[in-house]
Structure formats: structure tokens, C-alpha cells
Amino acid sequence: MTVTEDRIGLLQSNETFGGAPVETLEQLADVCTEQDCKAGEVLIQQGKRGGHLYIARSGQYRVYVTEEGIQRELAVLGRGSVFGEIGVVSGVVATASVEAITDGQLLVMNENDFHHVMYHSPMLAESVLRAMQRYL
């Protein structure tokens, strides 16, 4: 299996990208970079603008909010999970923090590359918006 095929399989495994055509997934796979992360590393910080979308290749990631100094866990994410999409699509600051629980590896897309691919693929835009409605 090639790197691109592995990336496409990972993208297809998540509802955020599952509705996009294979040609679009190939474009997304091409603009991804790989990033290793260490346990305890905060990848997204609540209240700050991110500009990157992450897809977990390995590892576990904790999503949490901090309210009045108290952390409340919202989810634990693993392989195939996507995070950072709200900020990349909407441009708003992060509504939650994401921290690596374990060492892991991520696929990372920057905001500009993601927008470029989405602009040329209405099916991707629809798939992403459908997946994001769970947060509304």
C-alpha cells in the first residue's frame, strides 16, 4: 500500500470526508503532512485560532473545555478521528482544547490547502458541513 492509499483510507474512515469523491480524497492526501506528537502535547488550545485540521493516524487525544478553571472532558479520539475542522472551516477561535494522551502520529492540513480543495469540490464541502452539524 502506498502512502497516498493509506492516507485515502484514513480519510474515508471518517464521516467528515467519507462523502467526498476519491479524486478529492487524493487531493487532500497530497496536501497532508505528517506530524509526530508526544503525550501531553496540546495541539489545539481553547480560545486560540488554530488554522490546521488534524487526522489521527495513531495515538489517543483528549478533547476538553476549561470553564472557570475546571477542565471538563468532552471526548477521547483515536485513529481516523478528525479535529480542528471547526476552526479551519469557520475561522473562529477553538471552542475546545485537544491534548495527546499518548504518543501518536497525525496527518495535518493547513487551512489554505484545505479551503482550496474544498472550493473545487462541492461534495467535500457538503460532507464536511454535515459532519460539523453534530456540534451545533
C-alpha positions as CSV (number, residue, x, y, z in Angstrom):
1,M,0.0,0.0,0.0
2,T,1.4,3.4,-1.0
3,V,1.4,6.4,1.4
4,T,-1.3,8.1,-0.6
5,E,-3.5,4.9,-0.5
6,D,-3.0,4.7,3.3
7,R,-4.0,8.4,3.7
8,I,-7.1,8.0,1.5
9,G,-8.2,5.0,3.5
10,L,-7.8,7.0,6.7
11,L,-9.8,9.9,5.2
12,Q,-12.5,7.6,4.0
13,S,-12.9,6.1,7.5
14,N,-14.2,9.4,9.0
15,E,-17.6,10.8,8.3
16,T,-16.1,14.3,7.8
17,F,-14.5,13.1,4.5
18,G,-16.4,9.9,3.8
19,G,-18.9,11.5,1.3
20,A,-16.2,13.0,-0.8
21,P,-15.2,11.5,-4.2
22,V,-11.9,9.5,-4.4
23,E,-10.4,12.2,-6.6
24,T,-10.9,14.8,-3.9
25,L,-9.5,12.5,-1.2
26,E,-6.4,12.1,-3.4
27,Q,-6.0,15.9,-3.5
28,L,-6.5,16.1,0.3
29,A,-4.0,13.2,0.8
30,D,-1.4,15.1,-1.3
31,V,-1.6,18.3,0.8
32,C,-1.3,16.5,4.1
33,T,1.9,16.5,6.1
34,E,2.8,14.0,8.8
35,Q,3.4,15.1,12.4
36,D,4.6,13.1,15.4
37,C,3.3,14.2,18.8
38,K,4.2,13.4,22.3
39,A,1.9,12.5,25.2
40,G,0.9,15.7,27.0
41,E,1.3,17.9,23.9
42,V,-1.5,20.4,23.4
43,L,-2.4,20.5,19.7
44,I,-5.3,22.9,19.9
45,Q,-5.9,25.4,22.7
46,Q,-9.3,26.7,23.6
47,G,-9.7,30.4,22.8
48,K,-6.9,30.5,20.2
49,R,-7.0,30.4,16.4
50,G,-5.6,27.3,15.0
51,G,-5.5,27.1,11.2
52,H,-4.8,23.4,10.9
53,L,-7.0,20.3,10.6
54,Y,-5.8,17.1,12.1
55,I,-6.5,13.4,11.3
56,A,-5.3,10.9,13.9
57,R,-3.1,8.1,12.3
58,S,-2.2,6.7,15.7
59,G,-2.4,7.6,19.4
60,Q,-5.2,8.9,21.6
61,Y,-6.3,12.5,22.0
62,R,-8.4,14.1,24.7
63,V,-10.9,16.9,23.8
64,Y,-11.8,19.1,26.8
65,V,-13.0,22.6,27.7
66,T,-11.9,24.7,30.6
67,E,-14.6,26.7,32.3
68,E,-13.9,28.7,35.5
69,G,-10.6,26.9,35.9
70,I,-12.2,23.4,35.7
71,Q,-11.4,21.1,32.9
72,R,-14.3,19.0,31.5
73,E,-13.6,16.2,29.1
74,L,-15.8,16.0,26.0
75,A,-14.3,13.1,24.1
76,V,-11.4,10.8,23.6
77,L,-10.4,10.4,20.0
78,G,-8.3,7.7,18.2
79,R,-7.3,6.5,14.8
80,G,-9.3,8.1,12.0
81,S,-10.7,10.9,14.1
82,V,-10.7,14.5,12.8
83,F,-10.2,17.6,14.9
84,G,-9.6,21.3,14.2
85,E,-12.2,21.3,11.4
86,I,-14.5,23.9,13.1
87,G,-11.7,26.5,13.2
88,V,-10.4,25.7,9.7
89,V,-13.9,25.9,8.1
90,S,-15.3,28.8,10.2
91,G,-12.2,30.8,11.1
92,V,-13.3,31.1,14.7
93,V,-11.1,30.5,17.7
94,A,-11.0,27.0,19.1
95,T,-14.1,26.0,21.2
96,A,-12.1,23.3,23.0
97,S,-8.6,22.1,23.6
98,V,-7.1,18.9,22.2
99,E,-4.2,17.2,24.0
100,A,-2.3,14.0,23.1
101,I,-2.9,11.3,25.8
102,T,-0.3,9.0,24.2
103,D,2.5,9.5,21.7
104,G,0.9,9.5,18.2
105,Q,1.1,10.5,14.6
106,L,-1.2,12.9,12.8
107,L,-1.9,13.9,9.2
108,V,-2.1,17.7,9.2
109,M,-3.7,20.0,6.6
110,N,-3.3,23.8,6.7
111,E,-6.3,26.0,6.3
112,N,-5.4,27.4,2.9
113,D,-4.8,23.9,1.3
114,F,-8.0,22.6,2.8
115,H,-10.0,25.6,1.5
116,H,-8.5,25.3,-2.0
117,V,-9.6,21.6,-2.3
118,M,-13.0,22.3,-0.7
119,Y,-13.6,25.2,-3.1
120,H,-13.2,22.8,-6.1
121,S,-15.4,20.0,-4.5
122,P,-18.9,20.8,-3.5
123,M,-19.3,17.2,-2.4
124,L,-16.4,17.7,0.1
125,A,-18.0,20.9,1.4
126,E,-21.3,19.1,1.9
127,S,-19.7,16.2,3.6
128,V,-17.7,18.4,6.0
129,L,-20.7,20.6,6.8
130,R,-22.9,17.5,7.5
131,A,-20.3,16.1,9.9
132,M,-19.9,19.5,11.7
133,Q,-23.6,19.8,12.4
134,R,-23.2,17.4,15.3
135,Y,-21.6,20.4,17.1
136,L,-24.5,22.7,16.6
